[in-house]
Amino acid sequence: MINRELYMSRIRPFIRNDLIKVLTGIRRSGKSVMLDLIQQELVASGVNENQFISINFENMSNAHLCSAKALHEEITHRIKNVDRKAFLFFDEIQEVTGWEKCVNSFRVEFDCDIYITGSNAKLLSGELATYLAGRYVEFVIYPFSFGEFSELYHTVFPDSDSRIMFTRYLTEGGMPYLSNLRYAEQPGRQYLQDLYNSVVLKDVVKRNNIRDVDMLERIIAYITANVGTTFSATAISKYLKSEGRTVAPETILNYIRACEDAFLFYRVRRQDLQGKKILTVNEKYYIADHGIREAVFGGNIKDINLIFENIVYMELLRRGYKVTVGKSGEKEIDFIAEKQAQKLYVQVAYLLASEETVRREFGAYDNIRDNFPKYVVSYDEFDMSRDGMKHMNIRDFLLAEQWN
């Protein structure tokens, strides 16, 4: 286990207060481990472990607690044995029917500090907002960054340098459990395939009552093959029609939204930098973990330019940036990342192998006149920075403490 300080630093200011801490993210991204890390920090600060009440609702032994009434009765009974502030940890809370009322009741009734996790973005929509009325704070937990991957990989293979580790990261991705398998290739691939099936069946099909699973899988395969490429639901519809399957664009959009809710895909809007508006057509999608893409569909090395983009995009999200794709006239900028007063532009390429490629990547910034940082990120080792635009090797970019 590593101390995921990126997340702990965000959660720490809210520990012990009455806001409900909600940890969301794709299944097996490390949300349960974050609950353990929070407990460790509490113990280190003097909290006694008998003040903790922890329940994982995916554990079959807790199946009888998956209703609001049963859970309320259980906690009411157990909290009587806690003579100080109680700390409640509920893992995969979406398995509990009517959990919103129940959790809100705990907040009102007891002297407690509440932490919940869930694998669906709808966790924070509808009833939760109504019942809690702004009394929660959300933290999205992502698969390992390259930095986190390297930290654990190095404990298994201490002689590995950053080049070796990045090569493994390209194909294995950042799902935390891979370290338990000592990054063995075949067991890791099997684990990621099973994880993918679990996400699709439990968090997409079951939760959205999807009947045409074959159609869903075809749509997922199309998006996964085209990560980082602009396309529309109409384009997918035409593609599927060419394969003998007729499906309306609206149905495709509903299926994609279900995958987004399960944190399998992230949608990136396009921004017209000249017209100062968000474009609503031909958005891009990236997958939560590129290791899943390799395990299930293959082709990460063949599509290495797109995988580089995917990795950089997820790193920007991890660091709290709001990300869009930039359109400036006929030119496109891979990422515009904004956070409060900060802003940076990022172009991603595999190799700047020719002068034409260099002109294209750096030239994307020709019409951008502001003074915010402008990066070109690639696998090249030689620094090609020019005219105030910064070139960085992708490993250095991912491992940098900050970008400026």
RACORRA-V617457 format. One record per residue. N is the residue number from 1. PHI is phi in whole degrees, 0 to 359 (none if undefined). BURIAL is I if it has 9 or more other C-alpha atoms within 8 Angstrom, else O. Layout:
N&PHI&BURIAL  N&PHI&BURIAL
//
This chain:
1&none&O  2&246&O  3&279&O  4&281&O  5&297&O  6&306&O  7&276&I  8&300&I  9&295&O  10&276&O  11&282&I  12&309&O  13&296&O  14&258&O  15&294&O  16&79&O  17&262&O  18&272&I  19&286&I  20&282&I  21&270&I  22&247&I  23&255&I  24&239&I  25&147&I  26&301&I  27&310&O  28&68&I  29&274&I  30&112&I  31&294&I  32&296&O  33&296&O  34&298&I  35&298&I  36&297&O  37&295&I  38&296&I  39&297&O  40&300&O  41&294&O  42&295&I  43&298&I  44&296&O  45&269&O  46&109&O  47&284&O  48&277&O  49&298&O  50&287&O  51&273&I  52&268&I  53&234&I  54&240&O  55&222&O  56&257&I  57&278&I  58&269&I  59&280&O  60&301&O  61&292&O  62&254&I  63&300&I  64&289&O  65&259&I  66&274&I  67&226&I  68&300&I  69&295&O  70&295&I  71&293&I  72&298&I  73&296&O  74&297&I  75&291&O  76&302&O  77&291&O  78&286&I  79&286&I  80&295&O  81&273&O  82&256&I  83&269&O  84&233&O  85&302&I  86&266&I  87&243&I  88&258&I  89&237&I  90&243&I  91&262&I  92&58&I  93&296&I  94&295&I  95&286&O  96&266&I  97&291&O  98&73&O  99&297&I  100&300&I  101&296&I  102&297&I  103&296&O  104&296&I  105&296&O  106&301&I  107&300&I  108&279&O  109&281&O  110&242&O  111&277&O  112&213&I  113&237&I  114&247&I  115&231&I  116&228&I  117&236&I  118&201&I  119&251&I  120&217&I  121&295&I  122&291&O  123&307&I  124&256&O  125&241&O  126&63&O  127&298&O  128&302&I  129&299&I  130&292&O  131&288&I  132&261&I  133&45&O  134&82&O  135&263&O  136&219&I  137&225&I  138&255&O  139&229&I  140&272&O  141&258&I  142&257&I  143&304&I  144&304&I  145&288&I  146&298&I  147&297&I  148&293&I  149&303&I  150&297&I  151&299&I  152&283&I  153&299&I  154&291&I  155&288&O  156&275&O  157&233&O  158&296&O  159&273&O  160&285&O  161&263&O  162&294&O  163&294&O  164&298&O  165&295&I  166&291&I  167&299&O  168&291&I  169&297&I  170&301&I  171&259&I  172&265&I  173&75&I  174&238&I  175&291&I  176&303&I  177&294&O  178&302&I  179&294&I  180&295&O  181&267&I  182&55&O  183&55&I  184&290&O  185&298&O  186&291&O  187&301&O  188&296&I  189&298&I  190&297&I  191&300&I  192&293&I  193&296&I  194&294&O  195&297&I  196&302&I  197&299&O  198&293&I  199&299&I  200&296&I  201&285&I  202&278&I  203&264&I  204&246&I  205&295&I  206&296&I  207&290&O  208&248&O  209&51&O  210&280&O  211&265&O  212&270&O  213&294&O  214&299&O  215&297&O  216&303&I  217&295&O  218&294&O  219&294&I  220&299&I  221&298&I  222&296&I  223&296&I  224&296&I  225&291&O  226&243&O  227&303&I  228&78&I  229&249&O  230&286&O  231&203&I  232&238&I  233&298&I  234&295&O  235&296&O  236&294&I  237&301&I  238&294&O  239&297&O  240&293&I  241&296&I  242&293&O  243&264&O  244&88&O  245&241&O  246&259&O  247&211&I  248&285&O  249&306&I  250&296&O  251&296&O  252&300&I  253&298&I  254&296&O  255&294&I  256&295&I  257&299&O  258&297&I  259&291&I  260&295&I  261&298&I  262&273&I  263&62&I  264&280&I  265&237&I  266&238&I  267&267&I  268&239&I  269&282&I  270&258&I  271&242&I  272&277&I  273&289&I  274&275&O  275&273&O  276&56&O  277&218&O  278&272&O  279&272&O  280&252&O  281&240&O  282&52&O  283&281&I  284&251&I  285&230&I  286&233&I  287&269&I  288&300&I  289&218&I  290&289&I  291&293&I  292&297&I  293&302&I  294&294&I  295&293&I  296&267&I  297&243&I  298&73&O  299&93&O  300&300&I  301&288&O  302&297&O  303&258&O  304&299&I  305&297&I  306&291&I  307&293&I  308&303&I  309&301&I  310&301&I  311&296&I  312&294&I  313&302&I  314&296&I  315&293&I  316&297&I  317&298&I  318&306&I  319&273&O  320&88&O  321&274&I  322&272&I  323&240&I  324&229&I  325&267&I  326&263&I  327&240&I  328&230&I  329&66&O  330&270&O  331&262&O  332&237&I  333&256&I  334&305&I  335&218&I  336&248&I  337&247&I  338&230&I  339&209&I  340&53&O  341&272&O  342&275&O  343&204&I  344&212&I  345&248&I  346&224&I  347&256&I  348&238&I  349&218&I  350&287&I  351&225&O  352&270&I  353&276&O  354&219&O  355&296&O  356&297&O  357&295&I  358&300&I  359&298&O  360&295&O  361&291&I  362&287&I  363&291&O  364&300&I  365&265&O  366&304&O  367&264&O  368&264&O  369&258&O  370&279&O  371&255&O  372&287&O  373&302&I  374&233&I  375&247&I  376&241&I  377&247&I  378&208&I  379&274&I  380&297&I  381&272&O  382&281&O  383&286&O  384&248&O  385&306&I  386&201&O  387&49&O  388&83&O  389&267&I  390&262&I  391&255&I  392&224&I  393&295&I  394&300&I  395&296&I  396&295&O  397&297&I  398&291&I  399&267&O  400&297&O  401&294&O  402&206&O  403&246&O  404&210&O
//
